[in-house]
Amino acid sequence: MFRTTDIVLIAVMVSAAALTYKIKREAEEQQTVVHRLQAQINAEEDTIDLLKADWSLLTQPSRLQKLAEIYKSQLALEPVDPHQIVKLDDIPIRALTIEDLSADPGGDMADNGQDKTVDQTVTGAVR
């Protein structure tokens, strides 16, 4: 009745159908995960928008001014004096200290007998 090739072909067809069903099922599960993640992303974006609106409301200058007036005695707030604001030129310049490059803390240049002079090669950005 049935030949061996018929049985083999039926087995291949059944296994191909099973594999197709398995792949379809896994794709549906992954699609469900993607939809769940997209819903979480949308919820987080809505939360961020709400927090930005709250921040905007809480940092309104008129509101802050009212709060500063209410709590002035407790916070000891004072207006900024003009002498408190300085220009960049008024800031003192720190003294520049350059380390001695001939003293090698690792001892690599001193121990292996190489010349202790500094490489004076000029590159594109360093002069």
Number of C-alpha atoms within 10 A of each C-alpha: 4 6 7 9 9 11 11 11 11 12 12 12 12 12 12 12 12 12 12 11 12 12 12 12 12 11 12 12 12 12 12 12 12 12 12 12 12 12 12 12 12 12 12 12 12 12 12 12 12 12 12 12 11 11 11 11 11 12 11 10 11 10 12 12 11 11 11 16 12 11 11 12 10 8 10 8 11 9 5 8 7 7 6 6 9 9 6 8 7 8 8 7 8 6 6 6 6 6 7 7 10 12 11 12 9 8 9 10 15 14 9 8 8 9 9 12 9 8 6 7 7 8 7 5 5 6 7
